[in-house]
Amino acid sequence: MNAVTEKPAPAPGLAESPIRHTPPRPRRTRRHVMRILRPLLAVVVLIGAGAATAWWFAEGRWIESTDNAYLQGDIAVLAPRIDGEVLAVTVADNQRVHAGDVLIQLDPADYQARLLQARASAAEADAAVVTANRQIGQQRATIDAAQAAIAQAQAEQARAGADAARSAALTANGWASRQANDLAVADSRKAAASLTSAIAQTSAAEQQLDVLQAQATQAEARARNAAAAVTLAENALSYTVIRAPFDGVVGNRAAEPGQHVAPGTQLIAVAPLPEKLYVVANFKETQLRRMHPGMKVRLIPDIDPSAAVDGRINSLAPATGALFSLLPPENATGNFTKVVQRVPVKITVDPVQAAQAGWLRAGLSVTAEVDTRGPDAERLGLFGAAAATVRNAIP
């Protein structure tokens, strides 16, 4: 038997509210949306393909690129030329310096003393030269006196000889005594001996002059040697100050105050400024056919691809990088595998852009893109090349 269930009566005071039914909105199906988007996507793809094709024919096919490229710079590693103790390090790490700035000061006390010693030796050598020259002048005066003595002896010899001759004639005629004649002959012989002595003294004085001149030459040589020693001492004293060879940034500082260093010890390095850096890009040999110095290059750094800078090809290496390696390849061996060779290409960075770019550091990796159309080619980019193609196509 079925039980009859009664419908509960509504609460007093509450009336039944009629239920409002809203008509359903038309819903767009996925098929309908795709039917609308497909033509739009096709148009976008066609435009993109057209732009890429225009860029390729106008610009892209002329671009040769490689990611085997690195920033390099002529870094100077400074080392002392003398031994000594580090007195002071006047620069901090990664500080920018100018050419001639003092970087490291070595203790100069010993080298100052050596300079004073060398100067004293040089003064003594100069005095010896002056003394030798004065002795030469004095000896020349002695030679002049000896030559005058020869003239006097010759005159005396002539007089004594004449007296002896007259005395001999008078003695023979009985007008003079034999004693007087003997005295006259003796005077003549003394005059001859005096002449011989004067000649010998003059010869000895001339030989002594040669000796003094040789001694003066030795003194001058010693003076030059002493002057060279002064120069070496001055150079050694100047080496106690290590200066920056060019404008740059210091790095790799290894010197500390109080440290004893020997010649050749690497103390500090000076890297060039960003505008002095350059790129060495190793291009494949198949990419070099159209490359020439002066062509424009776009340098895209790995550290920030949006901070690209421009450059130009400076030169191409005279040989492949493999031939410059420590162990160059020998292709005449039995096992031969052909490998595409790479040639280093030096690329200079635009100085204005390099000074403004903050990422330039020696050793960083970049991607080098060479525009082989020529040194005056302008890169328009994807949309720029497409716009230029459209402008050229419209009459």
Secondary structure as GFF3:
##gff-version 3
##sequence-region A 1 395
A	DSSP	alpha_helix	30	58	.	.	.	ID=ss1
A	DSSP	three_ten_helix	60	62	.	.	.	ID=ss2
A	DSSP	beta_strand	63	72	.	.	.	ID=ss3
A	DSSP	beta_strand	76	78	.	.	.	ID=ss4
A	DSSP	beta_strand	84	89	.	.	.	ID=ss5
A	DSSP	beta_strand	96	97	.	.	.	ID=ss6
A	DSSP	beta_strand	102	106	.	.	.	ID=ss7
A	DSSP	alpha_helix	109	173	.	.	.	ID=ss8
A	DSSP	alpha_helix	178	238	.	.	.	ID=ss9
A	DSSP	beta_strand	241	243	.	.	.	ID=ss10
A	DSSP	beta_strand	248	251	.	.	.	ID=ss11
A	DSSP	beta_strand	260	261	.	.	.	ID=ss12
A	DSSP	beta_strand	268	272	.	.	.	ID=ss13
A	DSSP	three_ten_helix	274	276	.	.	.	ID=ss14
A	DSSP	beta_strand	278	284	.	.	.	ID=ss15
A	DSSP	three_ten_helix	285	287	.	.	.	ID=ss16
A	DSSP	beta_strand	296	301	.	.	.	ID=ss17
A	DSSP	beta_strand	309	316	.	.	.	ID=ss18
A	DSSP	beta_strand	342	349	.	.	.	ID=ss19
A	DSSP	alpha_helix	351	356	.	.	.	ID=ss20
A	DSSP	beta_strand	365	371	.	.	.	ID=ss21
A	DSSP	alpha_helix	381	393	.	.	.	ID=ss22
###
